[in-house]
């Protein structure tokens, strides 16, 4: 649920829709958690996305060889 709210409201090109704004205005009222926990969730999401992209690129290079 945290990731869904984050993706819905976060807009990286807008300074007034920062990660911190999303946390304080959208997530915290619905899901009580510390700001640090919120950033840990985002970090794990980023690691998973990067891990998937690395695996995809590895599969592509193996097919070419």
C-alpha positions as CSV (number, residue, x, y, z in Angstrom):
1,X,0.0,0.0,0.0
2,X,2.9,2.4,0.7
3,X,4.4,1.8,-2.7
4,X,1.0,2.3,-4.4
5,X,0.4,5.7,-2.6
6,X,4.0,6.7,-3.4
7,X,3.7,6.0,-7.1
8,X,0.3,7.7,-7.3
9,X,1.4,11.0,-5.7
10,X,5.2,11.3,-6.2
11,X,6.3,13.5,-9.2
12,X,10.0,13.8,-9.5
13,X,9.9,16.8,-11.8
14,X,7.8,18.8,-9.4
15,X,9.5,20.2,-6.3
16,X,6.3,20.5,-4.4
17,X,5.6,16.8,-4.8
18,X,8.7,15.4,-3.2
19,X,9.1,12.1,-1.4
20,X,8.9,13.9,1.9
21,X,5.6,15.7,0.9
22,X,4.1,12.3,-0.1
23,X,5.2,10.8,3.3
24,X,3.7,13.6,5.4
25,X,0.5,14.4,3.5
26,X,-0.5,11.1,2.0
27,X,1.1,8.1,3.8
28,X,1.5,9.2,7.4
29,X,-2.2,10.0,7.9
30,X,-3.2,6.5,6.6
31,X,-0.3,4.4,7.8
32,X,1.5,5.3,11.0
33,X,5.2,4.7,10.5
34,X,8.5,6.6,10.9
35,X,10.0,8.6,8.1
36,X,13.0,6.3,8.2
37,X,10.8,3.2,7.6
38,X,9.2,4.9,4.7
39,X,12.6,5.5,3.1
40,X,13.7,1.9,3.8
41,X,10.6,0.7,1.9
42,X,11.6,2.9,-1.0
43,X,15.2,1.7,-0.9
44,X,14.1,-1.9,-1.0
45,X,11.8,-1.1,-3.9
46,X,14.7,0.5,-5.8
47,X,16.9,-2.4,-5.1
48,X,14.3,-4.8,-6.5
49,X,13.8,-2.8,-9.6
50,X,17.6,-2.5,-10.2
51,X,18.0,-6.2,-9.5
52,X,15.3,-7.0,-12.1
53,X,16.9,-4.8,-14.7
54,X,20.4,-6.3,-14.0
55,X,18.9,-9.8,-14.5
56,X,17.2,-8.8,-17.7
57,X,20.5,-7.4,-19.1
58,X,22.3,-10.6,-18.0
59,X,19.8,-12.7,-19.8
60,X,20.1,-10.6,-23.0
61,X,23.9,-11.0,-23.0
62,X,23.7,-14.7,-22.5
63,X,21.4,-15.0,-25.5
64,X,23.8,-13.1,-27.7
65,X,26.9,-15.2,-26.7
